[in-house]
Amino acid sequence: MRWITDWLRRPKTQPLSDVQRAQALIEAVDRGGIPLNPARVNAIARTLGLEVSAEAPVELTLERIRLALLRCAQPPGG
């Protein structure tokens, strides 16, 4: 029963932001991962404000996510 109280006392982690999810996706792809679910990639792109066709190649969507992340990293007016 102690594991229950330990579980309840454990610090709660915050969910990832949209940008953090996109960064994690790109980092995984850069490490050699292959996104197996195009719908998930499209969903991440849409949370960044990108319009994505269901027929768009995943590679194109990943490139657009990379560009969106670069725009997010730029300071305003720069």
N, C-alpha and C positions, 0 to 999 in steps of 0.2 A: 504494500500500500504506500510505502514511502515514495515510490516512483511517481505516484499521482501528485503528491504535494510538491515534489521536485519539478514536475512538469508545469504545475500551476505557477510556481515561483520563477520560472525561467524568464529571462527578459524577452519581451515581445519585439520582433523585428518589424520594421516598417516595410510596406510593399514598395517595390521598385517604381520609380517614376517612369513616364513614357520614354523619356530620353535615356534613362538608365537601361531600360529593357532593350532599346534600339542599340545602345552601345554594347551590351552583353551579346546580342545577336551578331553584330559585326565582329566583335572580338572572337567569338566562337568560329565564325567562318574563316577569319584570318588564321586561326590555329589549325585549319584544315577540316573543320566540321562542314557537313553538308546539311542544309535545312531540308528536313523531310516533309514538312507541312507548309506548302505554299500559302494556305489560308492564314496561317499564323504570321508569316512574313508580311502578308498583305495587311493584316490587322494592325501590326506594329507600325507599318508605313502610314496607315490611315490615322492612327493616334498622333502622328507627327504632322498631320494636316495634308498629306499627299493624297491625290486622287489616283487610285490604282484599279486597273482593269483585272478582272478575274483571269483573263487570258494572257496577261503580261508575263513574260518570262521572269522567273525568280531572280536571275542574274541582274536583269534590268532594275527590278524593284530594290535589290540590295544596293546597287549603285546609287539609286535615288535616295535611299536611306543614308548612305555615306555622305552625300552632298547636303542633305538636310541637317545631319549632325555637324558638319562643318559650319553651316550657317548658324546653328545654335551656339557654337563655340565662339563666334565672332562677337566682339563688343558692339553695342549699339552705335550706329553712325560710322562704323569702321569697316 
